[in-house]
C-alpha cells in the first residue's frame, strides 16, 4: 500500500505545482495590464494636480 500512496502523493504534488505554474503565468499578463492602468492613472492625477496648482496661482 505504501508504494501506491507514495506514487499517488507524487502525482498530486506534480499537479499542484503544474497548476500553480499555470496560475502564475496567467497572472503575469494581468499584472502588466494593471501596471499600465496605474501608470495612466498617475499621469491623469499629475495633470489634475498641475491644473489645480495653476488655478490656485491665478487667484488674487
PDB file of N, CA, C and O in Angstrom, chain B, residues numbered from 101:
ATOM      1  N   UNK B 101       0.818  -1.190   0.000  1.00  0.00           N
ATOM      2  CA  UNK B 101       0.000   0.000   0.000  1.00  0.00           C
ATOM      3  C   UNK B 101       0.876   1.275   0.000  1.00  0.00           C
ATOM      4  O   UNK B 101       0.544   2.252  -0.671  1.00  0.00           O
ATOM      5  N   UNK B 102       1.978   1.260   0.743  1.00  0.00           N
ATOM      6  CA  UNK B 102       2.852   2.438   0.821  1.00  0.00           C
ATOM      7  C   UNK B 102       3.387   2.881  -0.539  1.00  0.00           C
ATOM      8  O   UNK B 102       3.361   4.075  -0.836  1.00  0.00           O
ATOM      9  N   UNK B 103       3.871   1.963  -1.373  1.00  0.00           N
ATOM     10  CA  UNK B 103       4.375   2.402  -2.680  1.00  0.00           C
ATOM     11  C   UNK B 103       3.294   3.079  -3.522  1.00  0.00           C
ATOM     12  O   UNK B 103       3.568   4.047  -4.230  1.00  0.00           O
ATOM     13  N   UNK B 104       2.086   2.575  -3.443  1.00  0.00           N
ATOM     14  CA  UNK B 104       0.985   3.175  -4.207  1.00  0.00           C
ATOM     15  C   UNK B 104       0.673   4.566  -3.671  1.00  0.00           C
ATOM     16  O   UNK B 104       0.472   5.500  -4.448  1.00  0.00           O
ATOM     17  N   UNK B 105       0.633   4.709  -2.373  1.00  0.00           N
ATOM     18  CA  UNK B 105       0.344   6.020  -1.765  1.00  0.00           C
ATOM     19  C   UNK B 105       1.453   7.020  -2.060  1.00  0.00           C
ATOM     20  O   UNK B 105       1.187   8.197  -2.306  1.00  0.00           O
ATOM     21  N   UNK B 106       2.710   6.546  -2.035  1.00  0.00           N
ATOM     22  CA  UNK B 106       3.822   7.445  -2.368  1.00  0.00           C
ATOM     23  C   UNK B 106       3.715   7.925  -3.809  1.00  0.00           C
ATOM     24  O   UNK B 106       3.906   9.107  -4.091  1.00  0.00           O
ATOM     25  N   UNK B 107       3.411   7.013  -4.709  1.00  0.00           N
ATOM     26  CA  UNK B 107       3.264   7.376  -6.118  1.00  0.00           C
ATOM     27  C   UNK B 107       2.091   8.335  -6.300  1.00  0.00           C
ATOM     28  O   UNK B 107       2.185   9.309  -7.048  1.00  0.00           O
ATOM     29  N   UNK B 108       1.003   8.057  -5.622  1.00  0.00           N
ATOM     30  CA  UNK B 108      -0.159   8.934  -5.691  1.00  0.00           C
ATOM     31  C   UNK B 108       0.185  10.322  -5.147  1.00  0.00           C
ATOM     32  O   UNK B 108      -0.214  11.332  -5.728  1.00  0.00           O
ATOM     33  N   UNK B 109       0.912  10.374  -4.054  1.00  0.00           N
ATOM     34  CA  UNK B 109       1.335  11.645  -3.468  1.00  0.00           C
ATOM     35  C   UNK B 109       2.221  12.417  -4.445  1.00  0.00           C
ATOM     36  O   UNK B 109       2.099  13.636  -4.569  1.00  0.00           O
ATOM     37  N   UNK B 110       3.109  11.708  -5.135  1.00  0.00           N
ATOM     38  CA  UNK B 110       3.968  12.354  -6.139  1.00  0.00           C
ATOM     39  C   UNK B 110       3.131  12.962  -7.260  1.00  0.00           C
ATOM     40  O   UNK B 110       3.403  14.075  -7.710  1.00  0.00           O
ATOM     41  N   UNK B 111       2.114  12.230  -7.710  1.00  0.00           N
ATOM     42  CA  UNK B 111       1.240  12.758  -8.763  1.00  0.00           C
ATOM     43  C   UNK B 111       0.487  13.999  -8.300  1.00  0.00           C
ATOM     44  O   UNK B 111       0.368  14.976  -9.039  1.00  0.00           O
ATOM     45  N   UNK B 112      -0.013  13.952  -7.088  1.00  0.00           N
ATOM     46  CA  UNK B 112      -0.748  15.099  -6.538  1.00  0.00           C
ATOM     47  C   UNK B 112       0.183  16.301  -6.427  1.00  0.00           C
ATOM     48  O   UNK B 112      -0.195  17.415  -6.787  1.00  0.00           O
ATOM     49  N   UNK B 113       1.376  16.084  -5.938  1.00  0.00           N
ATOM     50  CA  UNK B 113       2.351  17.166  -5.817  1.00  0.00           C
ATOM     51  C   UNK B 113       2.687  17.756  -7.179  1.00  0.00           C
ATOM     52  O   UNK B 113       2.783  18.974  -7.323  1.00  0.00           O
ATOM     53  N   UNK B 114       2.868  16.894  -8.183  1.00  0.00           N
ATOM     54  CA  UNK B 114       3.146  17.370  -9.546  1.00  0.00           C
ATOM     55  C   UNK B 114       1.991  18.237 -10.050  1.00  0.00           C
ATOM     56  O   UNK B 114       2.213  19.310 -10.611  1.00  0.00           O
ATOM     57  N   UNK B 115       0.771  17.772  -9.849  1.00  0.00           N
ATOM     58  CA  UNK B 115      -0.397  18.534 -10.313  1.00  0.00           C
ATOM     59  C   UNK B 115      -0.498  19.884  -9.609  1.00  0.00           C
ATOM     60  O   UNK B 115      -0.816  20.893 -10.238  1.00  0.00           O
ATOM     61  N   UNK B 116      -0.231  19.903  -8.328  1.00  0.00           N
ATOM     62  CA  UNK B 116      -0.266  21.174  -7.595  1.00  0.00           C
ATOM     63  C   UNK B 116       0.740  22.167  -8.174  1.00  0.00           C
ATOM     64  O   UNK B 116       0.405  23.327  -8.409  1.00  0.00           O
ATOM     65  N   UNK B 117       1.956  21.717  -8.400  1.00  0.00           N
ATOM     66  CA  UNK B 117       2.987  22.607  -8.948  1.00  0.00           C
ATOM     67  C   UNK B 117       2.644  23.046 -10.353  1.00  0.00           C
ATOM     68  O   UNK B 117       2.829  24.210 -10.708  1.00  0.00           O
ATOM     69  N   UNK B 118       2.146  22.124 -11.152  1.00  0.00           N
ATOM     70  CA  UNK B 118       1.796  22.434 -12.532  1.00  0.00           C
ATOM     71  C   UNK B 118       0.658  23.446 -12.583  1.00  0.00           C
ATOM     72  O   UNK B 118       0.708  24.397 -13.363  1.00  0.00           O
ATOM     73  N   UNK B 119      -0.360  23.250 -11.761  1.00  0.00           N
ATOM     74  CA  UNK B 119      -1.487  24.183 -11.741  1.00  0.00           C
ATOM     75  C   UNK B 119      -1.060  25.542 -11.196  1.00  0.00           C
ATOM     76  O   UNK B 119      -1.513  26.575 -11.686  1.00  0.00           O
ATOM     77  N   UNK B 120      -0.193  25.549 -10.188  1.00  0.00           N
ATOM     78  CA  UNK B 120       0.306  26.812  -9.656  1.00  0.00           C
ATOM     79  C   UNK B 120       1.109  27.561 -10.707  1.00  0.00           C
ATOM     80  O   UNK B 120       0.987  28.780 -10.825  1.00  0.00           O
ATOM     81  N   UNK B 121       1.924  26.854 -11.467  1.00  0.00           N
ATOM     82  CA  UNK B 121       2.717  27.493 -12.520  1.00  0.00           C
ATOM     83  C   UNK B 121       1.798  28.104 -13.576  1.00  0.00           C
ATOM     84  O   UNK B 121       2.048  29.208 -14.060  1.00  0.00           O
ATOM     85  N   UNK B 122       0.752  27.394 -13.924  1.00  0.00           N
ATOM     86  CA  UNK B 122      -0.202  27.926 -14.910  1.00  0.00           C
ATOM     87  C   UNK B 122      -0.910  29.157 -14.365  1.00  0.00           C
ATOM     88  O   UNK B 122      -1.097  30.142 -15.080  1.00  0.00           O
ATOM     89  N   UNK B 123      -1.301  29.098 -13.100  1.00  0.00           N
ATOM     90  CA  UNK B 123      -1.989  30.237 -12.487  1.00  0.00           C
ATOM     91  C   UNK B 123      -1.075  31.456 -12.451  1.00  0.00           C
ATOM     92  O   UNK B 123      -1.507  32.566 -12.761  1.00  0.00           O
ATOM     93  N   UNK B 124       0.164  31.259 -12.083  1.00  0.00           N
ATOM     94  CA  UNK B 124       1.127  32.361 -12.030  1.00  0.00           C
ATOM     95  C   UNK B 124       1.358  32.933 -13.421  1.00  0.00           C
ATOM     96  O   UNK B 124       1.430  34.151 -13.589  1.00  0.00           O
ATOM     97  N   UNK B 125       1.473  32.066 -14.412  1.00  0.00           N
ATOM     98  CA  UNK B 125       1.683  32.527 -15.783  1.00  0.00           C
ATOM     99  C   UNK B 125       0.494  33.353 -16.268  1.00  0.00           C
ATOM    100  O   UNK B 125       0.674  34.347 -16.970  1.00  0.00           O
ATOM    101  N   UNK B 126      -0.701  32.952 -15.903  1.00  0.00           N
ATOM    102  CA  UNK B 126      -1.876  33.711 -16.335  1.00  0.00           C
ATOM    103  C   UNK B 126      -1.957  35.063 -15.632  1.00  0.00           C
ATOM    104  O   UNK B 126      -2.524  36.011 -16.177  1.00  0.00           O
ATOM    105  N   UNK B 127      -1.400  35.158 -14.435  1.00  0.00           N
ATOM    106  CA  UNK B 127      -1.432  36.421 -13.700  1.00  0.00           C
ATOM    107  C   UNK B 127      -0.418  37.430 -14.232  1.00  0.00           C
ATOM    108  O   UNK B 127      -0.579  38.632 -14.022  1.00  0.00           O
ATOM    109  N   UNK B 128       0.614  36.964 -14.911  1.00  0.00           N
ATOM    110  CA  UNK B 128       1.630  37.878 -15.431  1.00  0.00           C
ATOM    111  C   UNK B 128       1.021  38.881 -16.403  1.00  0.00           C
ATOM    112  O   UNK B 128       1.316  40.074 -16.339  1.00  0.00           O
ATOM    113  N   UNK B 129       0.178  38.398 -17.296  1.00  0.00           N
ATOM    114  CA  UNK B 129      -0.493  39.294 -18.237  1.00  0.00           C
ATOM    115  C   UNK B 129      -1.391  40.275 -17.515  1.00  0.00           C
ATOM    116  O   UNK B 129      -1.465  41.448 -17.883  1.00  0.00           O
ATOM    117  N   UNK B 130      -2.065  39.800 -16.497  1.00  0.00           N
ATOM    118  CA  UNK B 130      -2.939  40.665 -15.705  1.00  0.00           C
ATOM    119  C   UNK B 130      -2.127  41.720 -14.968  1.00  0.00           C
ATOM    120  O   UNK B 130      -2.547  42.874 -14.883  1.00  0.00           O
ATOM    121  N   UNK B 131      -0.981  41.343 -14.439  1.00  0.00           N
ATOM    122  CA  UNK B 131      -0.127  42.291 -13.724  1.00  0.00           C
ATOM    123  C   UNK B 131       0.355  43.396 -14.660  1.00  0.00           C
ATOM    124  O   UNK B 131       0.419  44.561 -14.266  1.00  0.00           O
ATOM    125  N   UNK B 132       0.691  43.038 -15.885  1.00  0.00           N
ATOM    126  CA  UNK B 132       1.123  44.037 -16.865  1.00  0.00           C
ATOM    127  C   UNK B 132      -0.008  45.007 -17.163  1.00  0.00           C
ATOM    128  O   UNK B 132       0.206  46.216 -17.255  1.00  0.00           O
ATOM    129  N   UNK B 133      -1.201  44.476 -17.311  1.00  0.00           N
ATOM    130  CA  UNK B 133      -2.365  45.316 -17.581  1.00  0.00           C
ATOM    131  C   UNK B 133      -2.640  46.268 -16.414  1.00  0.00           C
ATOM    132  O   UNK B 133      -2.940  47.444 -16.621  1.00  0.00           O
ATOM    133  N   UNK B 134      -2.536  45.761 -15.213  1.00  0.00           N
ATOM    134  CA  UNK B 134      -2.761  46.597 -14.027  1.00  0.00           C
ATOM    135  C   UNK B 134      -1.697  47.684 -13.938  1.00  0.00           C
ATOM    136  O   UNK B 134      -2.011  48.831 -13.619  1.00  0.00           O
ATOM    137  N   UNK B 135      -0.448  47.337 -14.213  1.00  0.00           N
ATOM    138  CA  UNK B 135       0.634  48.321 -14.166  1.00  0.00           C
ATOM    139  C   UNK B 135       0.400  49.432 -15.182  1.00  0.00           C
ATOM    140  O   UNK B 135       0.648  50.603 -14.892  1.00  0.00           O
ATOM    141  N   UNK B 136      -0.076  49.071 -16.368  1.00  0.00           N
ATOM    142  CA  UNK B 136      -0.385  50.066 -17.396  1.00  0.00           C
ATOM    143  C   UNK B 136      -1.487  51.004 -16.921  1.00  0.00           C
ATOM    144  O   UNK B 136      -1.394  52.219 -17.100  1.00  0.00           O
ATOM    145  N   UNK B 137      -2.521  50.447 -16.322  1.00  0.00           N
ATOM    146  CA  UNK B 137      -3.621  51.264 -15.811  1.00  0.00           C
ATOM    147  C   UNK B 137      -3.157  52.189 -14.683  1.00  0.00           C
ATOM    148  O   UNK B 137      -3.592  53.338 -14.600  1.00  0.00           O
ATOM    149  N   UNK B 138      -2.285  51.692 -13.825  1.00  0.00           N
ATOM    150  CA  UNK B 138      -1.759  52.511 -12.729  1.00  0.00           C
ATOM    151  C   UNK B 138      -0.943  53.669 -13.290  1.00  0.00           C
ATOM    152  O   UNK B 138      -1.064  54.798 -12.815  1.00  0.00           O
ATOM    153  N   UNK B 139      -0.119  53.402 -14.292  1.00  0.00           N
ATOM    154  CA  UNK B 139       0.685  54.460 -14.907  1.00  0.00           C
ATOM    155  C   UNK B 139      -0.216  55.526 -15.519  1.00  0.00           C
ATOM    156  O   UNK B 139       0.045  56.721 -15.379  1.00  0.00           O
ATOM    157  N   UNK B 140      -1.268  55.094 -16.191  1.00  0.00           N
ATOM    158  CA  UNK B 140      -2.217  56.032 -16.802  1.00  0.00           C
ATOM    159  C   UNK B 140      -2.907  56.872 -15.720  1.00  0.00           C
ATOM    160  O   UNK B 140      -3.090  58.077 -15.892  1.00  0.00           O
ATOM    161  N   UNK B 141      -3.282  56.245 -14.626  1.00  0.00           N
ATOM    162  CA  UNK B 141      -3.928  56.953 -13.528  1.00  0.00           C
ATOM    163  C   UNK B 141      -2.989  57.983 -12.909  1.00  0.00           C
ATOM    164  O   UNK B 141      -3.411  59.097 -12.599  1.00  0.00           O
ATOM    165  N   UNK B 142      -1.728  57.622 -12.728  1.00  0.00           N
ATOM    166  CA  UNK B 142      -0.747  58.555 -12.169  1.00  0.00           C
ATOM    167  C   UNK B 142      -0.573  59.760 -13.089  1.00  0.00           C
ATOM    168  O   UNK B 142      -0.481  60.893 -12.616  1.00  0.00           O
ATOM    169  N   UNK B 143      -0.528  59.526 -14.390  1.00  0.00           N
ATOM    170  CA  UNK B 143      -0.420  60.633 -15.348  1.00  0.00           C
ATOM    171  C   UNK B 143      -1.618  61.566 -15.233  1.00  0.00           C
ATOM    172  O   UNK B 143      -1.461  62.787 -15.234  1.00  0.00           O
ATOM    173  N   UNK B 144      -2.810  60.995 -15.133  1.00  0.00           N
ATOM    174  CA  UNK B 144      -4.016  61.807 -15.008  1.00  0.00           C
ATOM    175  C   UNK B 144      -4.035  62.587 -13.701  1.00  0.00           C
ATOM    176  O   UNK B 144      -4.462  63.741 -13.667  1.00  0.00           O
ATOM    177  N   UNK B 145      -3.574  61.957 -12.631  1.00  0.00           N
ATOM    178  CA  UNK B 145      -3.522  62.646 -11.340  1.00  0.00           C
ATOM    179  C   UNK B 145      -2.526  63.802 -11.391  1.00  0.00           C
ATOM    180  O   UNK B 145      -2.816  64.885 -10.884  1.00  0.00           O
ATOM    181  N   UNK B 146      -1.363  63.588 -11.992  1.00  0.00           N
ATOM    182  CA  UNK B 146      -0.367  64.654 -12.106  1.00  0.00           C
ATOM    183  C   UNK B 146      -0.895  65.808 -12.942  1.00  0.00           C
ATOM    184  O   UNK B 146      -0.642  66.970 -12.624  1.00  0.00           O
ATOM    185  N   UNK B 147      -1.631  65.500 -14.015  1.00  0.00           N
ATOM    186  CA  UNK B 147      -2.228  66.543 -14.856  1.00  0.00           C
ATOM    187  C   UNK B 147      -3.242  67.348 -14.036  1.00  0.00           C
ATOM    188  O   UNK B 147      -3.261  68.577 -14.111  1.00  0.00           O
ATOM    189  N   UNK B 148      -4.077  66.667 -13.260  1.00  0.00           N
ATOM    190  CA  UNK B 148      -5.076  67.337 -12.429  1.00  0.00           C
ATOM    191  C   UNK B 148      -4.416  68.208 -11.364  1.00  0.00           C
ATOM    192  O   UNK B 148      -4.872  69.320 -11.095  1.00  0.00           O
ATOM    193  N   UNK B 149      -3.363  67.712 -10.772  1.00  0.00           N
ATOM    194  CA  UNK B 149      -2.639  68.484  -9.753  1.00  0.00           C
ATOM    195  C   UNK B 149      -2.045  69.742 -10.367  1.00  0.00           C
ATOM    196  O   UNK B 149      -2.109  70.817  -9.771  1.00  0.00           O
ATOM    197  N   UNK B 150      -1.474  69.612 -11.544  1.00  0.00           N
ATOM    198  CA  UNK B 150      -0.882  70.770 -12.222  1.00  0.00           C
ATOM    199  C   UNK B 150      -1.963  71.805 -12.538  1.00  0.00           C
ATOM    200  O   UNK B 150      -1.745  73.001 -12.342  1.00  0.00           O
ATOM    201  N   UNK B 151      -3.119  71.364 -13.023  1.00  0.00           N
ATOM    202  CA  UNK B 151      -4.214  72.298 -13.327  1.00  0.00           C
ATOM    203  C   UNK B 151      -4.708  72.979 -12.050  1.00  0.00           C
ATOM    204  O   UNK B 151      -5.002  74.174 -12.055  1.00  0.00           O
ATOM    205  N   UNK B 152      -4.798  72.221 -10.962  1.00  0.00           N
ATOM    206  CA  UNK B 152      -5.234  72.801  -9.687  1.00  0.00           C
ATOM    207  C   UNK B 152      -4.232  73.826  -9.199  1.00  0.00           C
ATOM    208  O   UNK B 152      -4.624  74.882  -8.702  1.00  0.00           O
ATOM    209  N   UNK B 153      -2.933  73.535  -9.330  1.00  0.00           N
ATOM    210  CA  UNK B 153      -1.885  74.495  -8.937  1.00  0.00           C
ATOM    211  C   UNK B 153      -2.000  75.783  -9.758  1.00  0.00           C
ATOM    212  O   UNK B 153      -1.881  76.884  -9.220  1.00  0.00           O
ATOM    213  N   UNK B 154      -2.233  75.630 -11.064  1.00  0.00           N
ATOM    214  CA  UNK B 154      -2.398  76.799 -11.921  1.00  0.00           C
ATOM    215  C   UNK B 154      -3.594  77.644 -11.486  1.00  0.00           C
ATOM    216  O   UNK B 154      -3.528  78.873 -11.466  1.00  0.00           O
ATOM    217  N   UNK B 155      -4.669  76.975 -11.145  1.00  0.00           N
ATOM    218  CA  UNK B 155      -5.865  77.684 -10.700  1.00  0.00           C
ATOM    219  C   UNK B 155      -5.602  78.450  -9.400  1.00  0.00           C
ATOM    220  O   UNK B 155      -5.984  79.612  -9.271  1.00  0.00           O
ATOM    221  N   UNK B 156      -4.955  77.799  -8.451  1.00  0.00           N
ATOM    222  CA  UNK B 156      -4.658  78.446  -7.159  1.00  0.00           C
ATOM    223  C   UNK B 156      -3.744  79.650  -7.369  1.00  0.00           C
ATOM    224  O   UNK B 156      -3.943  80.690  -6.741  1.00  0.00           O
ATOM    225  N   UNK B 157      -2.753  79.526  -8.235  1.00  0.00           N
ATOM    226  CA  UNK B 157      -1.835  80.628  -8.504  1.00  0.00           C
ATOM    227  C   UNK B 157      -2.526  81.813  -9.190  1.00  0.00           C
ATOM    228  O   UNK B 157      -2.108  82.961  -9.042  1.00  0.00           O
ATOM    229  N   UNK B 158      -3.580  81.514  -9.937  1.00  0.00           N
ATOM    230  CA  UNK B 158      -4.275  82.592 -10.657  1.00  0.00           C
ATOM    231  C   UNK B 158      -5.232  83.352  -9.759  1.00  0.00           C
ATOM    232  O   UNK B 158      -5.751  84.392 -10.164  1.00  0.00           O
ATOM    233  N   UNK B 159      -5.478  82.874  -8.572  1.00  0.00           N
ATOM    234  CA  UNK B 159      -6.411  83.547  -7.641  1.00  0.00           C
ATOM    235  C   UNK B 159      -5.716  84.789  -7.066  1.00  0.00           C
ATOM    236  O   UNK B 159      -4.517  84.784  -6.786  1.00  0.00           O
ATOM    237  N   UNK B 160      -6.508  85.843  -6.902  1.00  0.00           N
ATOM    238  CA  UNK B 160      -5.921  87.070  -6.334  1.00  0.00           C
ATOM    239  C   UNK B 160      -5.542  86.931  -4.861  1.00  0.00           C
ATOM    240  O   UNK B 160      -5.041  87.882  -4.261  1.00  0.00           O
TER     241      UNK B 160
END
